[in-house]
């Protein structure tokens, strides 16, 4: 039961339903409270919901139960890191690395914790205007404004802007520079006047407050003020801008062609876009999508690999890298001809999910894993080898070497899962070994594969008989006789069951036997339903207190069937 709950928790976690994962892991913990893996998994689920206090509690329990398990310290470090307890996180990761020095997750976690600790020591209070300088739109705004456009030709101003972009707290160092104040005004959409005591020269006349005019006789001829001209981009910058614009036009044209299923034209446009601009991996991923549609899987994979490599060089958005990996995985699936061919596809989908957890990628991964498993079964299928393994199992069965017989019957089933005889024979072995639930499962599978195979009913009836479920065994034997009315094994089985049921009816059971049979019966859902039925409760009262009413009840086949089940179970005795 705990393993089943754990499996449900893992499935919920993989699909991103962390609340459901926590519920299932909690259920599993209630059933197996000393299983360290369950606490570890629940800690990860709590951390995914940013519930780091709960994650920390589970992580501590994990390392308490299994102090030599490195993953427990990974969970502990992640929880401390989420709570900004950087030194505790560092200590946890280091402890884990003592156990498993080559663990990449622990190494990465330690690096993150150390980096966060350094930032927490060094970082001053954030500047409230820092966000205005973030993003590429800053340069566009400064270029568009005639006041700040000229400043961009001055290297010291450009350096100041770059410093503030990298570290917004440096804004305080540059506030005395009126050019920076002017730039801040442009970025915030607010006009600042120059500070009256400032010694810095802004290179620009102030429009709102013209200087006072001297007396006529003293007035000198004013020097002509320079006209503001658009900032001149360097030839290299102009060319780069033009090439990016051309690349975007080619991409748009490629998208139109792709939608029209004009794949060759689309490829041509995407290729030209890449020639104009090699700093945008979307051209590569788009061309890869076209190759995928065309069935040119090798070309698709090549473009995806290039997109991933270039994207990491340029520190591109992780979602774009995940998209390229997913596209590559899809191409690998299309090329797969055997189960082993699915392995690189599965690995690629897993890498994509580490970059970005996308439901579509997760579905593709699950589909690939399922297809691999099905192919493995098909590749392993060999009826001839299955028959040989079954015969080997028969030999060991005759020698009463039942464990070895089970081994060969199991191999026979793997080689041919549709052979009812292998299930029947393995059921007989399990019965001999006292593994009755396993024997019952195999017998039922045998009957499912071939409902006319009398051996299957004999195996199932025998297991039920040994489980002292005589009424169920009787039903099984009778069902088998419908297909093979003269089968002596089935007839003998019916006789044995009837003897046991009659023994109970006569009250010939010892007190221990009766107690055991009743206890077993009370666990049977069917018996529980009969006893909880108000109608049947009244019938039982009538049998005890009202003989006339009881006589009427005996005429009802449905009631008598239920009475017989209670008798067979030892719950009721007829005298």
C-alpha positions as CSV (number, residue, x, y, z in Angstrom):
1,X,0.0,0.0,0.0
2,X,2.8,2.4,0.9
3,X,4.5,1.7,-2.5
4,X,1.3,2.4,-4.3
5,X,0.8,5.7,-2.5
6,X,4.4,6.6,-3.2
7,X,4.0,5.8,-6.9
8,X,0.9,8.1,-7.0
9,X,2.9,10.8,-5.3
10,X,5.8,10.5,-7.8
11,X,3.3,10.7,-10.7
12,X,1.6,13.8,-9.2
13,X,5.1,15.5,-8.6
14,X,6.1,14.8,-12.2
15,X,3.0,16.4,-13.5
16,X,3.5,19.5,-11.3
17,X,0.6,18.8,-9.0
18,X,2.6,19.3,-5.8
19,X,-0.4,19.5,-3.4
20,X,-1.6,16.1,-4.6
21,X,2.0,14.7,-4.3
22,X,2.2,15.9,-0.7
23,X,-1.2,14.1,0.1
24,X,0.0,10.8,-1.4
25,X,3.5,11.0,0.2
26,X,1.8,11.7,3.6
27,X,-0.5,8.7,3.1
28,X,2.6,6.5,2.3
29,X,4.4,7.9,5.4
30,X,1.4,6.9,7.6
31,X,1.8,3.4,6.3
32,X,5.7,3.3,6.4
33,X,6.9,5.9,8.8
34,X,10.6,4.7,8.7
35,X,11.0,5.0,5.0
36,X,13.5,7.9,4.5
37,X,12.7,8.2,0.7
38,X,9.1,9.2,1.5
39,X,10.2,12.1,3.7
40,X,12.7,13.1,1.0
41,X,10.1,13.2,-1.7
42,X,7.6,15.1,0.4
43,X,10.4,17.6,1.3
44,X,10.9,18.2,-2.4
45,X,7.2,18.7,-2.9
46,X,7.0,21.2,-0.1
47,X,10.0,23.1,-1.5
48,X,8.3,23.3,-4.9
49,X,5.5,25.1,-3.2
50,X,8.0,27.4,-1.4
51,X,6.8,25.9,1.9
52,X,10.4,25.7,3.2
53,X,9.7,25.3,6.9
54,X,7.8,22.0,6.1
55,X,10.5,21.1,3.6
56,X,13.1,21.6,6.3
57,X,11.2,19.4,8.8
58,X,11.0,16.5,6.3
59,X,14.6,16.9,5.2
60,X,15.8,16.7,8.9
61,X,13.7,13.5,9.3
62,X,15.3,12.1,6.1
63,X,18.9,12.5,7.4
64,X,17.9,11.3,10.8
65,X,16.5,8.0,9.3
66,X,19.3,7.6,6.8
67,X,22.4,9.7,7.7
68,X,24.6,8.1,5.1
69,X,22.3,9.0,2.1
70,X,23.6,12.0,0.2
71,X,20.2,13.0,-1.3
72,X,18.9,13.8,2.2
73,X,21.6,16.5,2.6
74,X,20.6,17.9,-0.8
75,X,17.0,18.2,0.5
76,X,18.3,19.8,3.7
77,X,20.5,22.3,1.9
78,X,17.6,23.3,-0.5
79,X,15.3,23.9,2.5
80,X,17.8,26.0,4.3
81,X,18.6,27.9,1.1
82,X,14.9,28.6,0.6
83,X,14.8,30.1,4.2
84,X,17.9,32.2,3.5
85,X,19.8,30.2,6.1
86,X,22.9,30.2,3.9
87,X,25.5,29.0,6.3
88,X,23.3,26.1,7.3
89,X,22.7,25.3,3.6
90,X,26.5,25.3,3.0
91,X,27.0,23.0,5.9
92,X,24.4,20.6,4.6
93,X,25.7,20.5,1.1
94,X,29.3,19.9,2.4
95,X,28.1,17.1,4.6
96,X,26.4,15.4,1.6
97,X,29.6,15.8,-0.5
98,X,31.6,14.0,2.2
99,X,29.3,11.0,1.5
100,X,29.2,11.4,-2.3
101,X,32.0,13.7,-3.5
102,X,31.0,13.4,-7.2
103,X,27.3,14.3,-6.7
104,X,26.6,17.1,-9.2
105,X,23.4,18.2,-7.5
106,X,25.2,18.7,-4.2
107,X,28.0,20.6,-6.0
108,X,25.6,22.9,-7.7
109,X,23.6,23.5,-4.5
110,X,26.8,24.3,-2.6
111,X,27.8,26.9,-5.3
112,X,24.3,28.5,-5.1
113,X,24.4,28.7,-1.3
114,X,27.9,30.2,-1.3
115,X,26.9,32.7,-4.0
116,X,23.8,33.7,-2.1
117,X,25.8,34.0,1.2
118,X,28.3,36.3,-0.6
119,X,25.5,38.5,-2.0
120,X,23.7,38.7,1.4
121,X,26.9,40.0,3.0
122,X,27.8,42.5,0.3
123,X,24.5,43.8,-1.0
124,X,23.5,47.2,0.2
125,X,19.8,48.3,0.2
126,X,18.5,48.3,-3.3
127,X,18.1,51.6,-5.0
128,X,14.4,52.4,-5.7
129,X,15.2,53.8,-9.1
130,X,17.3,50.8,-10.2
131,X,14.6,49.1,-12.2
132,X,14.4,52.1,-14.6
133,X,17.9,51.2,-15.9
134,X,17.1,47.5,-16.5
135,X,16.5,45.8,-19.9
136,X,17.4,46.7,-23.5
137,X,14.6,49.3,-23.7
138,X,16.8,51.7,-21.6
139,X,19.1,52.3,-24.6
140,X,16.1,52.8,-26.9
141,X,14.6,55.5,-24.6
142,X,17.9,57.3,-24.3
143,X,18.5,57.2,-28.0
144,X,14.9,58.4,-28.8
145,X,15.2,61.5,-26.5
146,X,17.0,64.4,-28.1
147,X,18.4,65.6,-24.7
148,X,20.2,62.3,-23.9
149,X,21.0,61.2,-27.4
150,X,24.2,63.3,-27.5
151,X,25.3,61.9,-24.2
152,X,25.6,58.4,-25.8
153,X,28.5,59.7,-27.9
154,X,30.4,60.3,-24.6
155,X,32.3,57.2,-23.4
156,X,32.2,58.1,-19.7
157,X,28.4,58.5,-19.8
158,X,28.0,55.2,-21.6
159,X,30.2,53.5,-19.0
160,X,28.2,55.1,-16.2
161,X,25.0,53.7,-17.7
162,X,26.5,50.2,-18.1
163,X,27.7,50.3,-14.5
164,X,24.3,51.2,-13.2
165,X,22.7,48.4,-15.4
166,X,25.0,45.8,-13.9
167,X,24.6,47.1,-10.3
168,X,21.6,49.5,-9.8
169,X,23.0,50.5,-6.4
170,X,25.8,52.4,-8.2
171,X,23.2,55.0,-9.2
172,X,24.0,56.8,-5.9
173,X,27.6,57.3,-7.0
174,X,26.6,59.0,-10.3
175,X,23.7,61.2,-9.1
176,X,26.1,64.3,-9.0
177,X,26.4,63.9,-12.8
178,X,23.6,66.0,-14.3
179,X,23.7,63.8,-17.4
180,X,22.7,60.8,-15.3
181,X,20.0,62.9,-13.6
182,X,18.8,63.9,-17.1
183,X,18.8,60.2,-18.2
184,X,16.9,59.2,-15.0
185,X,14.3,61.8,-15.8
186,X,13.9,60.4,-19.4
187,X,13.6,56.8,-18.1
188,X,11.1,57.8,-15.4
189,X,9.2,60.2,-17.8
190,X,10.0,63.1,-15.4
191,X,11.9,66.3,-16.1
192,X,14.7,67.2,-13.6
193,X,16.3,70.7,-13.5
194,X,20.0,71.0,-13.0
195,X,21.1,71.5,-9.4
196,X,22.0,75.2,-8.9
197,X,25.2,74.3,-7.1
198,X,26.4,71.7,-9.5
199,X,29.8,72.2,-11.1
200,X,29.1,69.6,-13.8
201,X,28.5,70.8,-17.3
202,X,25.5,69.2,-19.0
203,X,26.5,70.2,-22.5
204,X,22.9,71.3,-23.0
205,X,21.1,74.6,-22.5
206,X,18.1,74.5,-20.1
207,X,14.9,75.2,-22.0
208,X,12.7,76.2,-19.1
209,X,14.9,78.9,-17.5
210,X,16.8,81.0,-20.0
211,X,19.7,83.1,-18.6
212,X,18.9,86.7,-17.8
213,X,19.6,89.2,-20.6
214,X,22.3,91.9,-20.0
215,X,21.6,95.6,-20.6
216,X,21.3,96.6,-24.3
217,X,24.6,98.5,-24.3
218,X,26.4,95.6,-22.6
219,X,24.7,92.8,-24.5
220,X,27.1,90.9,-26.6
221,X,26.0,89.1,-29.7
222,X,25.0,85.7,-28.5
223,X,26.8,82.8,-29.9
224,X,24.6,80.5,-31.9
225,X,23.4,77.5,-29.9
226,X,24.1,74.2,-31.5
227,X,21.1,72.5,-33.1
228,X,20.3,69.0,-31.7
229,X,20.9,66.4,-34.3
230,X,20.1,62.7,-34.1
231,X,22.8,60.6,-32.6
232,X,24.9,59.2,-35.3
233,X,25.4,55.4,-34.9
234,X,28.7,54.0,-36.0
235,X,28.8,52.2,-39.3
236,X,29.1,48.9,-37.5
237,X,26.1,49.6,-35.4
238,X,24.1,50.8,-38.4
239,X,24.9,47.6,-40.3
240,X,24.1,45.4,-37.3
241,X,20.7,47.1,-36.9
242,X,19.9,46.7,-40.6
243,X,20.9,43.1,-40.6
244,X,18.7,42.3,-37.6
245,X,15.7,44.0,-39.3
246,X,16.3,42.0,-42.4
247,X,16.6,38.8,-40.4
248,X,13.2,39.5,-38.7
249,X,11.6,40.1,-42.1
250,X,13.0,36.8,-43.4
251,X,11.7,35.0,-40.3
252,X,8.2,36.4,-40.7
253,X,8.2,35.4,-44.4
254,X,9.4,31.9,-43.3
255,X,6.5,31.7,-40.8
256,X,4.0,32.5,-43.5
257,X,5.5,29.9,-45.8
258,X,5.5,27.3,-43.0
259,X,1.8,27.9,-42.3
260,X,1.1,27.3,-46.0
261,X,3.1,24.0,-45.9
262,X,5.5,25.6,-48.4
263,X,8.5,24.0,-46.5
264,X,11.3,24.6,-49.0
265,X,10.4,28.3,-49.1
266,X,10.3,28.5,-45.3
267,X,13.7,26.8,-45.0
268,X,15.1,29.4,-47.5
269,X,13.8,32.3,-45.5
270,X,15.0,30.9,-42.1
271,X,18.4,30.2,-43.6
272,X,18.7,33.8,-44.9
273,X,17.6,35.1,-41.5
274,X,20.5,33.1,-39.9
275,X,22.9,34.7,-42.4
276,X,21.8,38.2,-41.4
277,X,21.7,37.5,-37.6
278,X,23.5,34.6,-35.8
279,X,22.5,35.8,-32.3
280,X,18.9,34.6,-32.4
281,X,18.4,30.9,-32.1
282,X,14.7,31.1,-33.0
283,X,15.7,30.9,-36.7
284,X,17.4,27.6,-36.0
285,X,14.5,26.1,-34.0
286,X,12.0,27.3,-36.6
287,X,14.0,25.7,-39.4
288,X,14.3,22.5,-37.3
289,X,10.5,22.4,-37.0
290,X,10.3,22.5,-40.8
291,X,12.8,19.7,-41.2
292,X,10.7,17.7,-38.7
293,X,7.6,18.2,-40.7
294,X,9.4,17.1,-43.9
295,X,10.8,14.0,-42.2
296,X,14.4,15.2,-42.5
297,X,15.2,14.2,-39.0
298,X,19.0,14.3,-39.2
299,X,18.9,17.9,-40.3
300,X,16.3,18.7,-37.6
301,X,18.6,17.2,-34.9
302,X,21.6,19.1,-36.3
303,X,19.8,22.4,-36.1
304,X,18.5,21.7,-32.6
305,X,22.1,20.8,-31.3
306,X,23.4,24.0,-32.9
307,X,20.5,26.0,-31.3
308,X,21.3,24.6,-27.8
309,X,25.0,25.2,-28.1
310,X,24.6,28.7,-29.4
311,X,21.8,29.5,-27.0
312,X,24.0,28.6,-24.0
313,X,26.8,30.7,-25.4
314,X,24.5,33.7,-25.7
315,X,22.7,32.9,-22.4
316,X,19.5,32.7,-24.2
317,X,16.1,32.1,-22.5
318,X,16.0,28.6,-21.0
319,X,12.6,28.1,-22.5
320,X,14.0,28.4,-26.0
321,X,16.8,25.9,-25.2
322,X,14.1,23.5,-23.8
323,X,12.1,23.9,-27.0
324,X,15.1,23.0,-29.1
325,X,15.8,19.9,-26.9
326,X,12.1,18.8,-27.1
327,X,12.2,19.2,-30.9
328,X,15.3,17.1,-31.0
329,X,13.7,14.4,-28.8
330,X,10.7,14.3,-31.1
331,X,12.9,13.7,-34.2
332,X,14.8,10.9,-32.3
333,X,11.4,9.2,-31.5
334,X,10.4,9.5,-35.2
335,X,13.7,7.7,-36.2
336,X,13.4,5.0,-33.5
337,X,13.2,1.5,-35.0
338,X,13.9,-0.6,-31.8
339,X,13.6,-0.1,-28.1
340,X,17.3,1.0,-27.7
341,X,16.6,3.8,-30.2
342,X,14.3,5.4,-27.7
343,X,17.0,5.8,-25.0
344,X,18.6,9.0,-26.5
345,X,15.1,10.4,-27.1
346,X,14.1,9.8,-23.5
347,X,17.4,11.3,-22.3
348,X,16.9,14.4,-24.5
349,X,13.3,14.9,-23.1
350,X,14.7,14.6,-19.6
351,X,17.3,17.3,-20.3
352,X,14.6,19.6,-21.8
353,X,12.5,19.2,-18.6
354,X,15.5,20.3,-16.5
355,X,15.6,23.5,-18.6
356,X,11.9,24.1,-18.4
357,X,9.1,21.9,-17.1
358,X,6.6,21.9,-19.9
359,X,3.5,19.7,-19.9
360,X,3.9,18.9,-23.6
361,X,7.5,17.7,-23.1
362,X,6.5,15.6,-20.1
363,X,3.8,13.9,-22.2
364,X,6.3,13.2,-25.0
365,X,8.7,11.7,-22.4
366,X,5.9,9.5,-21.0
367,X,4.9,8.4,-24.5
368,X,8.5,7.6,-25.4
369,X,9.0,5.5,-22.2
370,X,5.8,3.6,-22.9
371,X,6.7,2.9,-26.5
372,X,10.1,1.7,-25.4
373,X,8.6,-0.7,-23.0
374,X,6.1,-2.1,-25.5
375,X,8.9,-2.6,-28.1
376,X,11.1,-4.4,-25.5
377,X,8.2,-6.8,-24.9
378,X,7.7,-7.3,-28.7
379,X,11.5,-7.8,-29.2
380,X,11.6,-10.3,-26.4
381,X,8.6,-12.2,-27.7
382,X,9.6,-15.7,-28.9
383,X,7.0,-18.5,-28.6
384,X,9.5,-21.2,-29.4
385,X,11.8,-20.2,-26.5
386,X,8.7,-19.8,-24.3
387,X,7.8,-23.5,-24.9
388,X,11.3,-24.6,-24.1
389,X,11.3,-22.6,-20.9
390,X,7.9,-24.0,-19.9
391,X,9.2,-27.6,-20.5
392,X,12.2,-26.9,-18.3
393,X,9.8,-25.6,-15.6
394,X,7.8,-28.8,-15.9
395,X,10.9,-30.9,-15.3
396,X,11.7,-29.0,-12.2
397,X,8.1,-29.2,-11.0
398,X,8.3,-33.0,-11.3
399,X,11.5,-32.9,-9.2
400,X,9.5,-30.8,-6.7
401,X,12.0,-28.0,-7.1
402,X,9.3,-25.4,-7.2
403,X,11.4,-22.2,-6.9
404,X,13.4,-23.2,-10.0
405,X,10.2,-24.2,-11.8
406,X,8.8,-20.7,-11.0
407,X,11.9,-19.1,-12.5
408,X,11.5,-20.9,-15.9
409,X,7.7,-20.4,-16.0
410,X,8.3,-16.7,-15.5
411,X,10.8,-16.6,-18.3
412,X,8.2,-18.5,-20.5
413,X,5.6,-15.8,-19.7
414,X,8.1,-13.0,-20.6
415,X,8.8,-14.7,-23.9
416,X,5.1,-15.3,-24.6
417,X,2.7,-13.3,-22.3
418,X,-0.3,-14.8,-24.1
419,X,0.3,-18.5,-23.1
420,X,-2.3,-19.6,-20.6
421,X,-0.5,-22.8,-19.8
422,X,2.5,-21.0,-18.4
423,X,0.3,-19.1,-16.0
424,X,-1.5,-22.3,-15.1
425,X,1.7,-24.1,-14.3
426,X,3.2,-21.2,-12.3
427,X,-0.1,-21.0,-10.3
428,X,0.4,-24.7,-9.4
429,X,4.0,-23.9,-8.2
430,X,2.8,-20.9,-6.2
431,X,0.2,-23.1,-4.6
432,X,2.8,-25.7,-3.6
433,X,5.0,-22.9,-2.2
434,X,2.1,-21.5,-0.1
435,X,2.1,-18.3,-2.1
436,X,-1.6,-18.3,-2.5
437,X,-2.3,-14.7,-3.5
438,X,0.2,-15.0,-6.4
439,X,-1.2,-18.4,-7.4
440,X,-4.7,-16.9,-7.5
441,X,-3.6,-14.0,-9.6
442,X,-1.9,-16.4,-12.1
443,X,-5.0,-18.7,-12.2
444,X,-7.2,-15.7,-13.0
445,X,-4.9,-14.5,-15.7
446,X,-5.0,-18.1,-17.2
447,X,-8.8,-18.0,-17.3
448,X,-8.7,-14.5,-18.8
449,X,-6.5,-15.6,-21.6
450,X,-8.5,-18.8,-22.3
451,X,-11.9,-19.0,-20.6
452,X,-12.4,-22.6,-21.9
453,X,-9.1,-23.9,-20.4
454,X,-10.3,-26.2,-17.6
455,X,-6.9,-26.3,-15.9
456,X,-7.3,-22.6,-15.1
457,X,-10.5,-23.2,-13.1
458,X,-8.9,-26.2,-11.4
459,X,-5.9,-24.1,-10.3
460,X,-8.1,-21.2,-9.1
461,X,-10.5,-23.5,-7.3
462,X,-7.6,-25.2,-5.5
463,X,-6.1,-21.9,-4.3
464,X,-9.5,-20.8,-3.0
465,X,-10.0,-24.2,-1.3
466,X,-6.6,-23.8,0.5
467,X,-7.6,-20.3,1.5
468,X,-10.8,-21.9,3.0
469,X,-13.0,-19.9,0.8
470,X,-15.1,-23.0,0.0
471,X,-18.2,-21.2,-1.4
472,X,-16.0,-19.3,-3.9
473,X,-14.0,-22.5,-4.8
474,X,-17.3,-24.3,-5.4
475,X,-18.4,-21.5,-7.8
476,X,-15.1,-21.7,-9.6
477,X,-15.3,-25.5,-10.1
478,X,-18.9,-25.3,-11.3
479,X,-17.9,-22.6,-13.8
480,X,-15.2,-24.8,-15.1
481,X,-17.6,-27.7,-15.5
482,X,-19.7,-25.6,-17.9
483,X,-16.8,-25.8,-20.3
484,X,-15.7,-29.4,-19.5
485,X,-18.6,-31.3,-17.8
486,X,-16.7,-34.6,-17.4
487,X,-13.5,-33.2,-16.0
488,X,-12.7,-35.4,-13.1
489,X,-10.4,-32.9,-11.3
490,X,-13.2,-30.3,-11.3
491,X,-15.8,-32.9,-10.1
492,X,-13.5,-33.9,-7.3
493,X,-13.1,-30.2,-6.4
494,X,-16.9,-29.8,-6.2
495,X,-17.1,-32.8,-3.9
496,X,-14.5,-31.5,-1.6
497,X,-16.1,-28.1,-1.3
498,X,-19.6,-29.6,-0.7
499,X,-18.1,-31.8,2.1
500,X,-16.6,-28.8,3.8
501,X,-19.8,-26.7,3.5
502,X,-21.9,-29.6,4.8
503,X,-19.5,-30.0,7.7
504,X,-20.2,-26.4,8.6
505,X,-24.0,-26.9,8.2
506,X,-24.0,-29.9,10.5
507,X,-22.0,-27.9,13.1
508,X,-19.1,-30.4,12.9
509,X,-16.5,-27.8,13.0
510,X,-14.3,-27.5,16.1
511,X,-14.5,-24.2,18.0
512,X,-11.1,-23.2,16.6
513,X,-12.1,-24.0,13.0
514,X,-15.3,-22.1,13.4
515,X,-13.6,-19.1,14.9
516,X,-11.0,-19.0,12.2
517,X,-13.6,-19.4,9.4
518,X,-15.8,-16.7,10.8
519,X,-12.9,-14.3,11.2
520,X,-11.8,-14.9,7.6
521,X,-15.4,-14.5,6.4
522,X,-15.8,-11.1,8.1
523,X,-13.0,-9.7,6.0
524,X,-14.8,-10.7,2.8
525,X,-16.5,-7.6,1.3
526,X,-19.3,-9.8,-0.1
527,X,-20.1,-11.2,3.4
528,X,-19.9,-7.7,4.8
529,X,-22.4,-6.5,2.3
530,X,-24.9,-9.3,3.1
531,X,-24.7,-8.7,6.8
532,X,-25.1,-4.9,6.4
533,X,-28.2,-5.4,4.1
534,X,-31.3,-4.5,6.2
535,X,-33.5,-7.0,4.3
536,X,-31.0,-9.9,5.0
537,X,-30.8,-8.9,8.7
538,X,-34.6,-9.2,9.0
539,X,-34.4,-12.6,7.1
540,X,-31.9,-13.9,9.7
541,X,-34.1,-12.7,12.6
542,X,-37.1,-14.5,11.0
543,X,-35.0,-17.7,10.7
544,X,-34.5,-17.5,14.5
545,X,-37.9,-16.3,15.7
546,X,-40.5,-16.7,12.9
547,X,-40.5,-20.1,11.2
548,X,-43.5,-19.2,9.0
549,X,-41.7,-16.2,7.6
550,X,-38.5,-18.2,7.3
551,X,-40.4,-20.7,5.2
552,X,-41.4,-18.0,2.8
553,X,-37.8,-16.7,2.5
554,X,-36.6,-20.2,1.4
555,X,-38.7,-19.7,-1.8
556,X,-36.6,-16.7,-2.8
557,X,-33.5,-18.0,-4.8
558,X,-31.6,-14.8,-4.2
559,X,-32.1,-14.9,-0.5
560,X,-31.2,-18.6,-0.3
561,X,-28.0,-18.0,-2.3
562,X,-26.9,-15.4,0.3
563,X,-27.9,-17.7,3.1
564,X,-25.7,-20.5,1.6
565,X,-22.8,-18.1,1.5
566,X,-23.2,-17.2,5.2
567,X,-23.5,-20.9,6.0
568,X,-20.3,-21.7,4.0
569,X,-18.5,-18.9,5.8
570,X,-19.5,-20.4,9.2
571,X,-21.5,-17.2,10.0
572,X,-24.9,-19.1,10.1
573,X,-25.6,-22.7,11.0
574,X,-28.8,-24.5,9.9
575,X,-30.2,-27.1,12.2
